[in-house]
Structures are given as structure tokens and as C-alpha cells.
Amino acid sequence: MIESGHRWRVAIIDSGLDPAAGLPVLAQGRLDEEAGRIAQQEAVDDASGHGTRVARVIASASRPPALLIAQVLDAKGRATPAGVAAALRWACDQDARIIHLSLGLAADRAVLAQAVSDAIGAGVVVVASAPARGAMSWPARYPGVLSATGDARCAPDQISALGEQGAQFGGCVLRPPGMQEPRGGASIGAAHVTRFIVSHVRPGSTPAQVRSDLVARASFHGRERRSG
């Protein structure tokens, strides 16, 4: 039985977190390129601000999660498959129950595929952003990953179940109040899907249970129909 007050433990693999954001974090680290691992750090500077924006969306859930931050993206939003794989392993070592990746890599790599498979096999929910249209990226394309994008139909506390072609779920594209740019794309939409899981799905649910719950709770089913 889950104790009252139990909450999701969420690892965000991204560009880091600005300490000025004031979000409580259990552990954080950055990729040590030479060692090929995530090294513990006192603070992780976010050169691009992308990870901070994603973290603020997820942290605004009605049942705030326990956050773990792994920095793999550089200032230009680039990451290596080995770096993302190292972050996935680190997140699992930190007992994350959701791993969120608002990022996508253009090519499949065995090291990344294995890390994702190992995480899902251990019962970890993996959410990855994907374009609403066009070619899918990795890790969103891997089996068992909850692929997510932005959906303009969704309010902050709504999601859509889009189906199996392309991204499976859609989320709100609005950012939390006070951010300079009020709207985002796939990255912010995916963050809202994870926010929805944290707010509405029972902590400790398996990946299959989470997927089923999201479909059942979706406000919209199927893709948005655009005229013209």
C-alpha cells in the first residue's frame, strides 16, 4: 500500500536547472564527458534555460514531485546518445520512477536503446518529447516510451490521446505564468504530460498502468483537425 503523502520521484534529463528557479531538488549532476558518467554537483547551471522551463512546468503539478536533475544538453541543445544513456542509468540509480526527456536525437544507438530498455524493464516510466508531425526521434521511438508533444487544444490540466502514429499523447503548450515566452512546442507539451501524470496518476504505477490511465483520463482522443 502506498503511504499517504507519497509522491512521484521524477528525473529530468535536459540542460540543467538554474539555481535561481528556487525548485527543491533531491540530487543533481552533469555529464562528465571524459568519464562518460553523470557526476554529482552542488549546482547545475542551465546555459540555455531549456531545462529550467521544463522543470518549472513539471514542478507546478498539483502534487509536487521530488526532482532529480541530470544535465546532458549543452548551450546549443546538443547531447550525445552515450551521455543520455549515462543520465538514464544515473536516474535509475537515484530511484527515479519517472524519467522525463524533452529532447530528441536524430539517430538510434545501441547504448541508448539498452539504457531505455533497462529503465522500462525496471518499472520506470519514461516520457520523451516528439514532433507533432514529421519524423520521430529517439528515445521517443523506442518501445515502451510514452512519446508526447504539444497540443493546442489542451488546457494546463488536460491531455490528449493521439494514437499510435507519431506522438502518443499531447499536452498544453502554455508555460507557467511569469515566463517571458508564454507558449512552447513539443518540449513544453511533453512536460505538461509528465505534469499530468504527477498530478493525477497514482505514484508507483507501472508504465503500462500509466499509459492506460492517460488514455482513460484524456480530454481529447485522436489528432487535432486543422482546417485550411
Order of alpha helices (4+ residues) and beta strands (2+ residues): beta-beta-beta-alpha-beta-alpha-beta-alpha-beta-beta-beta-beta-alpha-alpha-beta
